[in-house]
Amino acid sequence: MNTDFFVNNRARFAQKMEDYSTAVFFSGKAPRESADQEYEFSVDRNFFYLTGIDREDMVLVINKIAGIVTESLYIPPVDEYFEKWYGILMRKEEAQEASGIKTVENRDDFLAQFAKKLSSSDRPDSVYIFSYIADKDESYDSYRSLACWIRNQYPAVNIKSSLDIMIELRSSKTSEEVDEIRTAIGYTKEALEFVMKNLKPGRFEYQVKADFEYQLMLRGSGPSFKTIGASGKNAVILHYIDLKQKIEDGSMILLDLGALSNNYASDITRTYPANGRFTTRQRDIYNIVLEAQDVAMDAMHVGASEIEVNNKVKSHFARGLKSLNIIKDDADVEKYYYHSIGHPLGLDVHDLRRRDKTMQENNVYTVEPGIYIKEEGIGIRIEDDVWVTKNGIVNLSQDIIKTVNDIENFMK
């Protein structure tokens, strides 16, 4: 992505900041896994959105004092011993080119310089940190540590969450962002086709996952979340990731998976018959789920409520499940469909969501109806990624086949 994209993101963020305020964003660090290992690093998505840099232990500071905006980026100092073991650290010039930020400082100096700023005559009245302000179990990360330090050392400084600003900025996708999501979807399509060609009874769920993720690796990508590959009765478990069961003849496998492109995610679900042929019962239920996608997309538009769209899907499922003599009362739908119709998608798989849960222009959403019949060992979900535009809904993943005939013909 072009550096101007990240420069513009910071400018739009600064425009929404209060005057005499400072905002701090951390890139994050990989937590320790064991005495000599760390978990794989995943950059803080807000930091990436504002800088374009995917590196550990960096800090972005945006100041707005008397209407004048300044920016500083703090990066780890060059450590030749570290580089011999773990890889080359980012240099000042590289950070400047990637982010468009001219002032690049030593990460070790951040806290001292920040303290000096809070004690100066042009000190900010408020400091923005990013927090979901979720509950007492929210992780004690760099943001919360900084907030505690400010409260103890500078109690007169107001602490504000940058969450609402980031929701407003990130939920409206630019054409560059949609292109990245399209690319991630393209990787997913190609990897799924490889999976379909190799799927057969007798293989294990983890082998299907391996097929998918191997294809992503060949494309310089990786999974956007833990791959779900649930066969048979496991498909009624929404977030099933054990993937240890042998795939039985006559069963189906539900694959909920995605890829990454420049940290932008895809999130796709397809349900396939293990032997390449749906049974009559599977076909009937599958088609009700597929029709539910059309119901949802027809109801989606700028200003639509997520709840209203979901209710229309539930009404459709009530009719369909009654036709199959699975339920008699509409209220029983919730026994077989126990999640919502979808969620925002972007840099996070479950991207930042508007508080009023309405769909706005240039949002990207998943559309993922499903039916789960535990007593029959059948779970079917079909998920696509769509772009909400002023002219209607654009299905970004329409090229990933999903009709019964297309699936059976491809797997023949």
C-alpha positions in Angstrom: 0.0 0.0 0.0 1.2 3.5 -0.8 2.7 5.6 2.1 0.2 8.3 1.4 -2.6 6.0 2.6 -1.0 5.9 6.1 -0.2 9.6 6.0 -3.8 10.4 5.3 -5.0 8.0 8.0 -3.0 9.9 10.6 -4.2 13.3 9.3 -7.8 12.1 9.5 -7.2 10.9 13.1 -5.6 14.1 14.1 -8.5 16.1 12.7 -10.9 14.2 15.1 -8.6 14.7 18.1 -9.4 17.4 20.7 -7.0 20.3 20.7 -4.3 20.1 23.4 -4.2 16.4 23.3 -1.8 13.6 22.5 -2.5 10.1 21.1 -0.3 7.0 21.7 -0.3 3.8 19.8 1.9 0.7 20.4 2.9 -1.8 17.8 2.9 -4.5 20.5 5.2 -7.4 21.4 4.9 -11.1 21.1 4.1 -12.7 24.5 6.5 -15.3 25.8 5.5 -18.9 25.1 8.2 -20.7 27.2 11.6 -20.0 28.6 13.2 -19.7 25.2 10.3 -19.2 22.8 7.8 -16.4 22.0 4.5 -16.6 20.3 4.3 -15.4 16.7 4.2 -11.6 16.6 1.0 -9.9 15.3 1.1 -6.2 15.0 -1.5 -4.0 16.7 -3.9 -3.3 13.8 -4.4 0.4 14.8 -0.7 1.0 14.8 -0.4 -0.6 11.4 -3.4 1.4 10.1 -1.6 4.6 11.1 2.0 3.8 10.1 2.1 0.9 7.6 4.8 -0.7 9.8 4.6 -4.3 10.9 7.4 -4.5 13.5 7.6 -5.1 17.3 8.1 -2.7 20.1 7.4 0.6 18.4 5.4 3.6 19.6 3.5 6.2 17.6 2.8 9.6 19.2 0.5 12.2 17.6 0.3 15.6 19.3 -2.2 18.3 18.6 -1.3 21.5 20.5 -2.9 24.9 19.6 -4.1 23.4 16.4 -0.6 22.3 15.3 -0.1 18.6 14.7 3.2 16.8 15.2 4.1 13.2 14.9 6.9 11.0 16.4 7.8 7.4 15.9 9.9 5.5 18.4 11.7 2.4 17.1 14.1 0.0 18.8 17.8 0.9 18.6 20.0 -1.1 16.3 21.5 -4.1 18.3 24.1 -6.1 16.3 24.0 -9.0 18.8 20.2 -9.2 18.5 20.4 -9.1 14.7 22.8 -12.1 14.7 20.2 -14.2 16.4 16.8 -12.9 15.3 17.0 -10.7 12.2 17.7 -7.2 10.9 16.0 -4.4 12.8 14.3 -1.5 11.0 16.6 1.5 10.5 15.4 5.1 10.9 15.4 5.8 7.1 13.3 2.7 6.4 10.8 3.7 9.1 10.6 7.2 7.6 10.0 5.9 4.1 7.4 3.3 5.2 5.3 5.6 7.4 6.0 9.1 6.1 6.9 10.2 9.6 9.9 12.5 9.7 10.7 12.4 13.4 12.0 9.0 14.3 13.4 8.5 17.8 14.9 5.8 20.0 12.3 3.5 21.6 14.3 3.6 24.8 13.7 7.3 25.1 9.9 7.2 24.8 8.8 7.3 28.4 11.3 10.0 29.4 10.4 12.2 26.5 6.7 11.6 27.1 7.1 12.5 30.7 8.9 15.7 29.7 6.0 16.5 27.4 3.4 16.1 30.1 5.4 18.4 32.4 6.0 21.2 29.8 4.2 24.5 29.3 2.6 23.1 26.1 1.5 19.9 27.8 -1.7 18.2 26.6 -4.8 18.2 28.7 -5.8 14.7 27.4 -4.0 11.6 26.3 -5.7 9.2 23.9 -5.0 5.5 24.3 -6.7 2.6 22.6 -9.0 0.5 24.8 -12.1 -1.5 24.3 -12.9 -0.7 27.9 -14.4 -4.2 27.8 -14.3 -5.4 31.4 -12.1 -6.3 34.3 -10.6 -9.1 32.3 -9.2 -6.9 29.5 -5.5 -7.8 29.1 -3.0 -5.7 31.0 -1.2 -4.6 27.9 1.0 -1.6 27.0 -2.0 0.7 26.8 -3.3 -0.1 30.2 0.2 0.1 31.7 0.6 3.6 30.3 -2.8 4.6 31.6 -1.9 3.5 35.1 1.4 5.3 34.9 -0.3 8.6 33.8 -2.9 8.3 36.6 -0.2 7.9 39.2 2.3 10.5 37.9 0.0 13.0 36.2 -3.5 12.8 37.8 -4.6 16.1 36.2 -4.3 14.7 32.7 -7.5 13.2 31.2 -7.2 9.7 29.7 -9.5 9.2 26.7 -10.1 6.1 24.5 -9.3 6.4 20.8 -11.8 3.6 20.2 -14.6 5.7 18.8 -12.3 7.6 16.4 -10.7 4.3 15.2 -14.2 2.8 14.6 -15.2 5.7 12.5 -12.0 5.7 10.4 -11.5 1.9 10.0 -15.1 0.9 9.3 -15.2 2.9 6.1 -12.9 1.1 3.7 -11.0 2.9 0.9 -10.5 1.3 -2.5 -7.0 0.3 -1.4 -8.3 -1.6 1.5 -11.0 -3.4 -0.5 -8.3 -4.4 -3.0 -6.3 -6.0 -0.1 -9.4 -7.9 1.1 -10.1 -9.0 -2.5 -6.5 -10.3 -2.7 -6.9 -12.3 0.6 -10.2 -13.7 -0.8 -8.3 -14.8 -4.0 -5.8 -16.7 -1.9 -8.7 -18.3 -0.1 -10.4 -19.3 -3.3 -7.3 -21.0 -4.8 -6.5 -22.8 -1.5 -10.1 -24.0 -1.2 -10.0 -25.4 -4.7 -6.9 -27.4 -3.8 -8.7 -28.7 -0.7 -11.7 -29.8 -2.7 -9.6 -31.7 -5.2 -7.9 -33.6 -2.3 -10.9 -34.1 -0.1 -12.1 -37.7 0.4 -13.4 -40.0 3.2 -10.7 -41.5 5.4 -8.6 -38.4 5.6 -8.4 -36.5 8.9 -9.6 -33.0 9.6 -6.1 -31.8 10.3 -4.9 -33.0 6.9 -7.5 -30.7 5.3 -6.3 -27.8 7.4 -2.7 -28.6 6.3 -3.8 -28.6 2.6 -5.4 -25.2 3.0 -2.6 -23.5 5.0 0.1 -25.0 2.7 -1.4 -23.3 -0.3 -1.5 -20.0 1.6 2.2 -20.3 2.4 3.0 -20.9 -1.2 1.4 -17.5 -1.9 3.2 -15.7 0.8 0.1 -15.5 3.0 -1.2 -17.2 6.1 -4.4 -17.9 7.9 -6.3 -14.9 9.2 -7.5 -16.9 12.2 -7.4 -20.5 13.5 -8.7 -22.7 10.7 -12.0 -24.5 11.5 -12.4 -27.9 9.8 -15.4 -29.6 11.4 -16.6 -32.9 9.9 -19.8 -34.7 10.7 -21.2 -34.0 14.2 -18.3 -31.6 15.0 -19.8 -29.0 12.6 -22.5 -28.0 15.1 -19.6 -26.6 17.2 -19.1 -23.0 15.9 -15.4 -22.7 16.8 -14.3 -26.3 16.6 -10.5 -26.3 16.2 -9.4 -29.7 17.6 -9.4 -31.2 14.0 -8.5 -34.8 15.1 -11.5 -36.8 13.6 -11.3 -39.0 10.6 -13.7 -37.8 7.9 -16.4 -40.4 7.3 -18.0 -41.4 4.0 -21.4 -39.7 3.7 -20.5 -36.9 6.0 -19.8 -33.2 5.3 -17.0 -31.0 6.4 -17.6 -27.4 7.4 -14.5 -25.2 6.6 -14.4 -21.7 8.2 -11.1 -20.1 7.2 -9.4 -17.1 5.8 -6.2 -15.6 4.5 -4.2 -12.4 4.9 -3.0 -9.8 2.5 -1.0 -7.0 4.0 -2.7 -7.7 7.3 -6.2 -7.4 5.7 -8.3 -10.5 6.2 -10.8 -12.7 4.4 -13.3 -14.9 6.2 -15.0 -17.6 4.2 -17.0 -20.6 5.1 -17.9 -23.5 2.8 -19.5 -26.9 3.6 -18.6 -29.8 1.3 -19.6 -33.4 1.1 -16.6 -35.6 1.9 -17.3 -38.0 -1.0 -18.3 -35.3 -3.5 -22.0 -36.0 -3.4 -24.7 -34.4 -1.1 -27.4 -36.8 0.2 -30.9 -35.7 -0.4 -31.2 -34.5 3.2 -28.0 -32.6 3.1 -28.9 -31.0 -0.2 -32.3 -29.8 1.2 -30.8 -28.3 4.3 -27.9 -26.8 2.3 -30.2 -25.0 -0.1 -32.2 -23.5 2.8 -28.9 -22.0 4.1 -27.9 -20.9 0.6 -31.2 -19.1 0.1 -30.7 -17.4 3.5 -27.6 -15.7 2.1 -29.7 -14.2 -0.6 -32.3 -13.1 1.9 -29.6 -11.4 4.0 -27.9 -9.7 1.0 -31.2 -8.4 -0.3 -31.8 -6.8 3.1 -28.4 -5.2 3.4 -27.9 -1.6 2.4 -26.5 1.7 3.7 -28.4 2.3 7.0 -29.6 -1.2 7.5 -29.6 -2.6 11.0 -27.6 -5.8 11.6 -30.5 -7.0 13.9 -33.1 -6.4 11.2 -31.1 -8.3 8.6 -30.6 -11.2 11.1 -34.3 -11.3 11.9 -35.2 -11.7 8.2 -32.8 -14.6 8.0 -34.4 -16.2 11.1 -37.9 -15.8 9.5 -36.6 -17.6 6.4 -35.1 -20.4 8.5 -38.4 -20.8 10.4 -40.2 -21.4 7.1 -37.5 -23.7 5.8 -37.1 -25.8 9.0 -40.9 -26.2 9.2 -41.0 -27.5 5.6 -38.5 -30.2 6.6 -40.5 -31.0 9.8 -37.6 -30.0 12.0 -39.5 -27.4 14.0 -43.2 -26.5 14.6 -42.8 -23.1 16.3 -40.9 -20.1 14.9 -39.2 -19.7 18.3 -37.5 -23.0 17.9 -35.2 -21.6 15.2 -32.7 -20.6 17.8 -32.1 -24.2 18.6 -30.7 -24.6 15.1 -29.3 -21.2 14.3 -27.5 -19.7 17.3 -25.3 -16.9 16.0 -25.8 -13.7 14.1 -25.7 -13.1 10.4 -22.2 -11.6 10.2 -19.7 -9.1 11.4 -17.5 -6.3 10.0 -14.3 -7.4 8.3 -11.0 -5.6 7.7 -7.7 -5.5 9.5 -9.3 -7.7 12.1 -11.4 -10.7 11.2 -14.0 -9.3 13.6 -13.3 -5.7 12.7 -14.2 -2.6 14.8 -18.0 -2.3 14.9 -20.3 0.8 15.1 -22.1 1.0 18.4 -25.5 1.3 16.7 -24.8 -1.8 14.6 -25.9 -0.2 11.4 -24.3 -0.7 8.0 -22.7 2.3 6.5 -21.2 3.1 3.1 -17.9 1.3 2.4 -18.3 -1.1 5.3 -17.2 -4.7 4.6 -19.3 -7.4 6.2 -19.4 -11.2 6.3 -22.7 -12.9 5.5 -22.8 -16.3 7.2 -26.1 -18.0 7.9 -26.0 -21.6 9.2 -28.1 -24.4 10.4 -26.9 -26.9 13.0 -28.9 -30.0 13.7 -27.1 -31.9 16.5 -29.5 -34.8 16.6 -28.6 -35.6 12.9 -25.0 -34.7 13.1 -25.4 -32.0 10.4 -23.9 -28.5 10.5 -23.9 -26.3 7.4 -22.7 -22.7 7.2 -22.0 -20.7 4.0 -20.1 -17.4 4.4 -19.1 -14.7 1.9 -17.5 -11.3 2.3 -19.5 -8.3 0.9 -18.9 -4.6 0.4 -21.7 -2.2 1.3 -21.7 0.6 -1.3 -24.2 3.4 -2.0 -25.2 1.5 -5.1 -25.9 -1.8 -3.3 -24.0 -4.9 -2.1 -20.9 -6.2 -3.9 -20.1 -9.8 -3.1 -16.3 -9.8 -3.1 -16.1 -13.6 -2.8 -18.7 -14.5 -5.5 -16.1 -16.5 -7.5 -15.8 -19.1 -4.7 -18.3 -21.7 -5.8 -21.1 -22.6 -3.5 -24.1 -24.1 -5.2 -24.7 -27.8 -4.9 -24.3 -28.5 -8.6 -21.1 -26.4 -8.9 -19.6 -28.2 -5.8 -20.5 -31.7 -7.0 -19.3 -31.0 -10.6 -15.9 -29.6 -9.3 -15.4 -32.5 -6.9 -16.4 -35.2 -9.5 
